Amino acid sequence: MNIKIKAKGMTCPSCEMIIMDELEEQEGVKKALADHTTGVVTVDFDESVIDEDTIKDIIKNEGYEVD
């Protein structure tokens, strides 16, 4: 499954790396791409292993707001 999540608070490429690295460490996440210019995080994941709410919680735990 592929989702796009709006994340507020990303201001630079380092923010992108923080989110991508944390998400890609999670079992079930195949690929994560964050773009600080648009505020969008795109996540490709196996929904039988991890769900959208957990992904959003991970982003929130890194200090970003999620819509």
GIRA-V583807 format. One record per residue. N is the residue number from 1. RES is the residue in one small letter. BURIAL is # if it has 16 or more other C-alpha atoms within 10 Angstrom, else .. D_LAST is the distance of its C-alpha to the last C-alpha in whole Angstrom. Layout:
BEGIN
<<N,RES,BURIAL,D_LAST> <N,RES,BURIAL,D_LAST>>
END
This chain:
BEGIN
<<1,m,.,19> <2,n,.,17> <3,i,.,13> <4,k,.,11> <5,i,#,7> <6,k,#,6> <7,a,#,7> <8,k,#,8> <9,g,.,12> <10,m,#,13> <11,t,.,17> <12,c,.,19> <13,p,.,20> <14,s,.,21> <15,c,#,17> <16,e,#,17> <17,m,#,20> <18,i,.,18> <19,i,#,15> <20,m,#,18> <21,d,.,20> <22,e,#,19> <23,l,#,17> <24,e,#,20> <25,e,.,22> <26,q,.,21> <27,e,.,23> <28,g,#,22> <29,v,#,20> <30,k,.,22> <31,k,.,20> <32,a,#,17> <33,l,#,17> <34,a,#,15> <35,d,#,15> <36,h,#,15> <37,t,.,16> <38,t,.,13> <39,g,#,11> <40,v,#,10> <41,v,#,11> <42,t,#,14> <43,v,#,15> <44,d,#,18> <45,f,#,19> <46,d,.,21> <47,e,.,20> <48,s,.,23> <49,v,.,22> <50,i,.,19> <51,d,.,16> <52,e,#,12> <53,d,.,11> <54,t,.,14> <55,i,#,12> <56,k,#,9> <57,d,.,11> <58,i,#,13> <59,i,#,11> <60,k,.,10> <61,n,.,14> <62,e,.,15> <63,g,.,13> <64,y,#,10> <65,e,.,7> <66,v,#,4> <67,d,.,0>>
END
